[in-house]
Amino acid sequence: MNAKIKGKQICESSHLPYLDNIRWTVVAMVLLFHVFWFYSITFTPQPKWIANSQPQDIVVMLFNPWFMSLLFVVSGICAYLYLQHHSDKEFFKARSLKLLVPSTLGLILYHWISGVFNMKYICHRFGLSDFTLGMSAREFLPLLLEESINILWFLVDLYVFSLILIGLRRIYKDNLNAFFEKHRCHGIVIFCCSLVLLYLVGLIDIPNYIDILITLRPLYYLTAFLLGYYVFSVQSVMRVISNDRWIFASISLIIILCMIFTGCWKVTVKPEIISSVPYILYGWTMVLACLGLYCTYFNYSNAITRYMSRNSFGLYIVHYAIITSFGYWLAVHSSLPQWAIYTLLIAIVFVLTPIIYQLLYCVPFVRFCLFGKTSQQPINILNH
């Protein structure tokens, strides 16, 4: 390998610091992303203080095409590492506890908060009265459930993908280590093959809209997850990806600059944009660039990274209700200028999220329902 990689060898250990570092930094990006997403021009019409074209929405374009794909790839790698030392039954039990429980019991206990404020904010943005006031419980609860799912889609998808993986392991148990050790593939070859596969899946997997807040691409993310398990968990593959990291970073930089200058950032959730070649190309080159850069330069741990790695899942679970509640209040009841609203909401989210998470985690029943944990030890979601 051309560059020195600190720590353990790539994908030879059940614990790899660079995967932990990817996870918690992406979660930090998610907190920032959702602030800009909440006030983005995705909605029409806009509140008076939101311009028809806002440069800050570029943040949505910078993150949206790749950061969740990267999490699914990392999840696939970690699933492979976990299954080297555990049975399928243990894997199923661990995933059920840490994915299924928070996405069901947590939805009832906590995430209804974001559902309520989602509905209130939608009414505000479209200039509607609160249409929920005259609803019966039979009409209101399904709507509240739909609006409350928000960030839980990642847990639901990952749980379903894990079940699919268990079934696929009955057919082909291991990754493609033997193939790649025998046939030394250049990083660009791996990139092109995986990109073509993702593009074809993108054509089939027309984005499904749960509501106007969430866009899901289950087949696309399933492909990323399985690529992580079968391909990027291979040591020789990660070696060549690391060698070509700057190539992928350069390509992604060129593409995103072109997309910004052509105005694609204004319509990032349109199906024709999400399934377009530039969008998928930028997203996948960023995924590979991050894998290469992190395993080369960030394959280490210290007190800060260990704390963030232990608690990143909880921060992910807690943050969105804070954004929707405070974001709604700032948009509707404050007269602050636009830049002040963004700045204040970002500060609130990054300060309150860890505080509220720690408070909720101290209550055993809440800890189990929200985080799928029966003890005080913080969980590391992608390593299970």
Secondary structure, 3 states (H helix, E strand, C coil): CCCCCCCCCCCCCCCCHHHHHHHHHHHHHHHHHHHHHHCCCCCCCCCCCCCCCCHHHHHHHHHCCCHHHHHHHHHHHHHHHHHCCCCHHHHHHHHHHHHHHHHHHHHHHHHHHHHHHHHHHHHHHCCCCCCCCCCCHHHHHHHHHHHHCHHHHHHHHHHHHHHHHHHHHHHCCCCCHHHHHHCCCCHHHHHHHHHHHHHHHHHHCCCEEEECCEEECHHHHHHHHHHHHHCCCCHHHHHHHHHCHHHHHHHHHHHHHHHHHCCHHHHCCCHHHHCCHHHHHHHHHHHHHHHHHHHHHCCCCCHHHHHHHHHHHHHHHHHHHHHHHHHHHHHHHCCCCHHHHHHHHHHHHHHHHHHHHHHHHCCHHHHHHHHCCCCCCCCCHHHC
